[in-house]
Amino acid sequence: MRLLEMIAEHGSIAAAGRALGMSYRRAWMLVEAMNTGFGRPVVEAQTGGRAGGGARLSDFGTDVVRRYRAIEAAAEAAAAPFLGRLGQVGDT
């Protein structure tokens, strides 16, 4: 998800990869795996002029990130009471 968020922020797979400390090849392969795995584009290429092209999240890709972050927040909230009690194990 961070890769997708960085692509949205930077407008480039290469720049997103650099921001995360990964090679362009690794970032590109992850994007291709997501596009293939979901059966539709999560990231789309943008054609460019003199500066070249870039990449952007598709509407579907934006929705994937939004839903993933919502699931993540709900899971953290649901787990919080249990995780808090783990610190108390053995204190009794």
NORFEN-V684185 format. One record per residue. N is the residue number from 1. RES is the residue in one small letter. D_CENTER is the distance of its C-alpha to the mean C-alpha in whole Angstrom. Layout:
n->{N	N}
res->{RES	RES}
d_center->{D_CENTER	D_CENTER}
This chain:
n->{1	2	3	4	5	6	7	8	9	10	11	12	13	14	15	16	17	18	19	20	21	22	23	24	25	26	27	28	29	30	31	32	33	34	35	36	37	38	39	40	41	42	43	44	45	46	47	48	49	50	51	52	53	54	55	56	57	58	59	60	61	62	63	64	65	66	67	68	69	70	71	72	73	74	75	76	77	78	79	80	81	82	83	84	85	86	87	88	89	90	91	92}
res->{m	r	l	l	e	m	i	a	e	h	g	s	i	a	a	a	g	r	a	l	g	m	s	y	r	r	a	w	m	l	v	e	a	m	n	t	g	f	g	r	p	v	v	e	a	q	t	g	g	r	a	g	g	g	a	r	l	s	d	f	g	t	d	v	v	r	r	y	r	a	i	e	a	a	a	e	a	a	a	a	p	f	l	g	r	l	g	q	v	g	d	t}
d_center->{1	4	4	4	5	7	8	9	11	13	13	13	12	14	14	10	11	14	13	11	14	14	16	15	16	14	11	13	14	10	10	13	13	10	12	15	14	14	17	16	14	10	11	14	16	18	22	23	27	28	25	23	20	17	14	12	10	13	14	13	9	9	11	9	6	10	11	9	9	13	13	12	15	17	17	18	20	22	22	23	27	27	25	28	31	30	31	34	35	38	39	41}
